[in-house]
Amino acid sequence: MAEMRAELVGLLIEKHGERAKIKLDKDKSKGEKIPKYLEAWCPINAKVGDVVGLSLIHIWTLPTIRL
């Protein structure tokens, strides 16, 4: 198997349309504080049981304003 060049590597365990649940492999993933599972919401062509690579995208959020 070829080596993946992704930030996170894991096993696709569930898929429903554009939503997917992935069990991450901490040994093959780069970074710190990696969770056991990740829920992704994007188009994916992989099938359940496939090893997938992910890249993180940082999303800016606005602070909550309480009145």
C-alpha positions as CSV (number, residue, x, y, z in Angstrom):
1,M,0.0,0.0,0.0
2,A,1.3,3.5,-0.9
3,E,2.0,5.9,1.9
4,M,-0.6,8.6,2.4
5,R,0.4,12.3,2.5
6,A,-2.6,13.4,4.5
7,E,-2.7,15.1,8.0
8,L,-5.2,12.5,9.3
9,V,-5.5,8.9,8.3
10,G,-8.4,6.7,9.3
11,L,-10.9,4.0,8.5
12,L,-14.3,4.9,7.1
13,I,-16.9,3.2,9.3
14,E,-20.2,4.8,8.4
15,K,-21.4,6.8,5.4
16,H,-24.8,8.5,4.8
17,G,-24.8,10.7,1.7
18,E,-22.2,13.4,2.2
19,R,-21.7,12.6,5.9
20,A,-19.1,10.1,7.0
21,K,-17.8,8.8,10.4
22,I,-14.1,8.0,10.4
23,K,-12.1,6.1,13.1
24,L,-8.7,7.9,13.1
25,D,-5.4,6.0,13.3
26,K,-3.3,8.1,15.8
27,D,0.0,6.4,14.8
28,K,-0.4,7.3,11.1
29,S,-1.8,10.8,11.6
30,K,0.2,13.9,12.1
31,G,-0.5,16.4,14.9
32,E,-1.5,16.4,18.6
33,K,-4.7,15.9,20.4
34,I,-6.2,13.7,17.7
35,P,-9.7,12.4,18.5
36,K,-10.6,8.7,18.2
37,Y,-13.5,9.5,15.8
38,L,-14.2,12.3,13.3
39,E,-17.5,13.2,11.6
40,A,-16.9,14.6,8.2
41,W,-19.4,16.4,6.0
42,C,-18.2,16.5,2.5
43,P,-18.5,14.5,-0.8
44,I,-16.6,11.2,-0.5
45,N,-16.1,8.5,-3.0
46,A,-14.7,5.9,-0.6
47,K,-16.7,2.9,0.6
48,V,-17.2,1.7,4.2
49,G,-14.0,-0.2,5.2
50,D,-11.6,1.9,3.1
51,V,-8.6,3.7,4.5
52,V,-9.0,7.4,3.9
53,G,-6.8,10.5,4.2
54,L,-8.1,13.9,5.4
55,S,-6.8,17.4,5.4
56,L,-8.0,19.9,8.0
57,I,-9.7,23.1,7.0
58,H,-9.9,25.8,9.7
59,I,-13.3,27.5,9.7
60,W,-13.7,30.9,11.3
61,T,-16.7,31.4,13.5
62,L,-18.2,34.5,14.9
63,P,-18.4,34.8,18.7
64,T,-21.8,34.3,20.3
65,I,-23.4,37.6,21.5
66,R,-25.8,37.3,24.4
67,L,-28.3,40.0,25.0
